[in-house]
């Protein structure tokens, strides 16, 4: 797709083009090699205010989308599919994501699997409907009036074969429920009317095979252990944090994946340093998920509050930072979206940036929630994500954007000529 500003494109023509886009994609068959961005981008364009961005995006409706590394799948496609499931991963690839994420944790017998958290099985799978519920770290308390309020089920509670016997579900529960059906009910959630409500769980090795077959790159995140480390597996092997990090490396080597097609990530800076030191072919492009926002003294506009500093990170070999969207954006005195001081300083230190996460906040009326907290006065509706994405891509210069629905980012990247 070529960028065409078409500044004088009339509103009537824009609306006609948007309707055509919606009809074209909703009526088209989806083949394995066809990228389909669906209706979502058109809906967002229709709500954009009059101006150049609306004109540019509306002018791309007749173009064919292609896969782009700028579009990064966050946990598959959890906007419409249960996270970290085969079905969600395939949907992400078909919507143009060039890079797909498997969050990595481990089972009782020391196998890597795709889960956002080591201890989220009670909310993201059907484990509580199976006999495996009794193996949970904190099983249901049937003597309580709310037996599932404190339940805790971890991948490390079960073997990989037991993990594979489960199915994935949307990560929504009601802790105040008095029975299991109430606890797992999707009523009054964004997924209440979802067409797909369950999916196939994946081991990390299976994700490598699937992603290779789909022709996409990989961005695994080494999740923090939900159990004390070192952890002794049921096979007798003691897992230290460094062993955990190395097992991830070995799985990619086993499948002979080119390191340039893999982007490790972790919130643990020591993991990043380990890969830089011990597996530089992977570590040189590993992304540190910057969680310093958890420190109350951290201020994106005050460099003195950043420990370590941007330059210190670069000096230690870190090449890429991956912060949440709000850390990269600010508002100027006119209320316009601009790069934050954090974003500018990262670029000054030659650090690449990846942002997270688009399409995760739900409806963006009334400021957009946590992901948009630094620009909330400028967030009026869902189309604000295109406005934020435009500044992130053009002014901040992010290398890619995580999204719960990659089609939106795919459409933007194609229209703007991004790789």
N, C-alpha and C positions, 0 to 999 in steps of 0.2 A: 504494500500500500504506500502511496506517495502522499506527502503532506500537501494539502491544498487549502490555503487560508480562506479563499472565497468570501472575503469579508462582506460582500454585498448580497450574499445568498439570502433570499427572502425567508421569512418565518414560514410562510405557506409551503414553499418548496421543501424546507427542512422537515416539516411535519409529514409531508407526502413521502419523502425519502425514508423517514423513520418507520412509517407504517409499512412500506415496502420491505424494509429490513426485517421487521417482525414476521411478515408473511413468508418471506423467503426462507428464513431459518426454521420457522415452525413447520413448514411443509416439506423440508428437505430430508432425505434419507441420510442416516449417519453411517458411513462406511468406515472401516478401520483406519483408512488413510485420509479421512476427511475431517477438517477442523470445523466444529459447529459452535458458535458463540451464543446461540439461542436468542431469547427475547430480552434478557436482562439489560445489555448495553443500550438497546433502543429505549427502554423505559427510563433509564437514567438520563440519556440525552434529552428526552422530551421534557424533563424537569429542570434542565439547566437554564440559567438566565440568558437572555439575548446577549450575544457577544461572540468574540472570535473563537473561543473554545467550542461553543455549541456549533458554530459554522464548520469548523475543521472536522469535528467528530461526525457531524451529520453528513459531511461530504464523502465519507468513506463507505457509505452503505453498499455500494455496488461492488466493492473489492472483495477478494477472497482472502480469508485469514489463513495464516500459516503458523506453525509452532514457533514459539519464541522463548529464549532463556530468561527474558525479562519477567515472564509470567511464571511465578513459583507457586506450586500447589502446597497449601498448608494443611497437612493431615489428610490429603486426598481432596475431597470436595464436600466438606461437612455442611455447607449451606443447604444441600439437598440429599446428602447420603451420610450414613453413619461413618464417623471418622476412622481412618486407618483400616479400611476394608478394601478388598479387591475391587468391589464395585465402584467405590469412591475414587480409587486410583485410576481406574479405566476412564471414568467420567472426566477426571482432571486432564488426562492425556488427550481425550477427544475434544476438550474445550481449549486446547492449545498450550497447556503448561509445558514448558521445556525442561523444567526441573521439578521433581516430586519428592516430598518429604516422608520418610519413615522415622518417627520418633522411636528410639531404641531403648529397650529395657531387657531384663533377663528373667528366666524361669527358675524354678527350684533346681532343675538339673543342668543349669548353666547354658541355656540356649537363648539366643537373642530373638526378640519378637517386637512387632510394631505396636506400641501403645504410647499414648501421650504421657501417662504416668505409670509408674510401677504398681501403684495401688489405686487403680480406678476401675477395676473389673466389675465392681458392684454397680457402677453407673453406666459403663460403656459396653457391657455384655449381658448375656442372659444367665450368668453364673448363679444368681440367686434362685433361678427356676430349676436348677439341677442339683443332684446330690453333692456336687463340688462345693456348694455353699457352706457345708460343715468344715471344709478345709480352710476357710477364710481366716485371716489373722484375727478379725473380730466378726464372728458369725452373727446372724440375727439373734436378738434377745427376745424370745417368744414370751417371756414373762412380763415384758414391758407393753404399755399401751401404744407405743410407737417403736415396734421391734426392729425397724431398719434405720433408725435415726443415727446410729453410731457404727453401722456395719462397715467393715473394711476388708476388701478382697484384693490381694496382690498377685502379680504374675509369679512372684517368688514363693507363693503358697502352693503352686501346682506345677506339674511337669509340662513339657512342651506338647506332648500328645493330649494331655487334658486341656491345655489352652486351645489347641486346634479343634477340640470338640465343641467349643463355644461359638456363639454368633455375636456379631457386633450390633449395637443399637445406638440411637442418639443419646448423647450425654445429658439427659434431663431426668431428674427424679424429684419426688416430693418427700422430704425427710419427716414430715409430720403425719404421713399416711399411717393408717392402722393396719393395713394389709399389703401384701406384695403387689397386687394389681394396682392399688392406689399409689404405691411407691414408684412403680415403673410407668405409670400413665403419662402419656404425652398431651393430655388434655390441657388446653390453655397455654400451650407452648407454640413456638414458631413452627414446630414440626408436626403439629396435630393432624394436618391433612397431607403429610408427606406421602408420595407415591411409593417410596422405598423406605422401609423402617428397620430392616435387618441386613446384615452383610457378612461376608466371609473374612474371618481373621487371618492374618498373615504373619509368618515368621520373617525375620529380617532377610534370611537367605531367599525366601520366596519372593520378597519384594525386589531383590536384586535381579532375579530371573524375570519377573514381570516387567520391571522398568526397562531392562535390556531389550525385551521383546517389543516394548512399546516405542523404543527409540528415544527415550528421554534420559536426562541426566539425574543425578541422585544427590539429595541433601539430608543425610541422616543426622538426627540430633541425639547425642548421648545424654539420656535423661539422668537426673540425680537419683541415686538409689533410694528406695523407700524403706530400706532395712539397714541396720548398722553394717558398716564395712570395716574390716574384711568380712565377706559372707562365704560360709562354707556350703557348697552345693551338695545335693544328694549323691553326687558322684564322687565326693570326697575332695574336690578341688577348692582351694581357698581363693576367693576373688578379692583382690585389692582393687583400688580405683585404677591404678595403672594397668593391671591385668584386664580389667573391664574395657579400658580404652584400646588396649592392644587387640583384644578379641574382635573388636569392630574392624580394625585394620585388616586382620587376617581373613575375615569373610570376603572382603573385596579382592584381596590377593587370590583367594581360593577360586573365585569366579573370573579372575583375570580382567577385572574392570580397570580401564585406563584411569589413573588418578586424576587426570584433568577433567574427568566427567563426574567427579565426586567432590562434594563440598561439606566437610564435617562441620558440625556446630555443637556448641555447649555453652551453658551459663557458667560453667566452672572454668575459670581462666587457667587453672592448672592442667586441665585436659588439653586445652589449646597449646600450652607450652610443651606438654608431653609429646603431642603429635609433631610440633615444630622440631623438637629435638630428636625424637626416635623414629619418626616416619615423615621426613620433610617433604616427600613427594605428595603426601596428603596434607600435611600441616601447613604448607605454604599458602594454601587457599582456604584454610579453616576459618570459620566465622565465630567470633566471640559474641554470644547473645548478651547484650549489655543490660544486666539487671541492677545496675547501680541506682536506679530510680527507687529501689526499696529503702535506700538510706534517706531519711528525712532531710538531711543536710544537702543532698544532691540537687543542683539547680542547673538546668540546661543553658542558662545564660551567664553562669558564673564559673569560669574555668578553675578557680581556686577550689571549687567543691568536687572536682573530678580527680579521684585517686584510684588508679594511676592516671596521669595526664595522657593526652593523645600522643604526644611525642614519646613518652615512656613506653606506651604500648607498641608503637612502631619500632622503637629501639629493641624491644624484646622479640621482634619477629612477627607480631600480629599484623595481618594485612587487611582484615575485614571486620567491621563492626556491624552487628545486626540489632538495632534498638527498636522499640515500638514507634509507631508513626508519630505520636505526639512529641517525642524527643527531637524530631527532625524539623518540626514546623513551629512557627510563631506568627504573630500578627504585627504589622507595622502600625504607625500612628494613624493611618487611614483605614485600619481594619482589614488590610489586604494580607493574604497568606504569603509568607516569606520564609526562607531557611532560618532555622534557629542558630544561635551562636555555636551550639554543640555540633550541628551539621557542618558549619563553615570551618570550625577548628579541625574536624576529622579530615576534611579535604585538604586543609593546609598541611596536615601531617601525612598526606598521601595514603590515607586509609580509605578503602572502598566501603560502601554502605549498602546494606540490604534492609528494607523496612518490613514491619509486620504490625497488624494484619488487616487487610481490606476485607470487606464483606463479613466481618465478625460481630459487629456491634448491634446488628438488628436495625430497625428503623432509626434514622438519624435525626428525626425531629428533636427539638429541644437540646441541641448541642452535641449529640452523637455519642455521649458516654465516654468511657475511659480512654479509648484509643484516640479521641479528638480533644482531649481536655485542654490543650494549649491554644486551640483555635475555636472553641465552642461557640463563641458569639458569631462566627461566620458560617456555622453549620446550620442550614435551614431544613434540608431534606436529604434523601438518599443521593441525589446528584452531587452533593458535596464531596463524595468520595472521588468522583472524576476531577473535581477542582483540586482536591488535595493531591491526587495522583499526578496531576499535571505539574504542580510545583515540585513535588518530590522527584519527578523525572527530569524536568527541564532546568530547575534552579538548584535543587539539592544535588542532583546527579546520581541518584541511587542506581546501582547495577541491576537490581531486580526487586520485585515486590511479592511478598507472600499474600495469598488470598484464599479465603474459604470457598470462593467461586471463581476460578482462574479465568473464565471466559471474559469477565470484565476487563481484566488487565491485558489479556490477549488482544482484545479489540483495540484498546488504547495503544498498545505497543505497535501493532500492525499499522494503525492509522498514522502514527507519528514516525514510522520508519525506524523503530528501535530494534536492536538485535534480540 
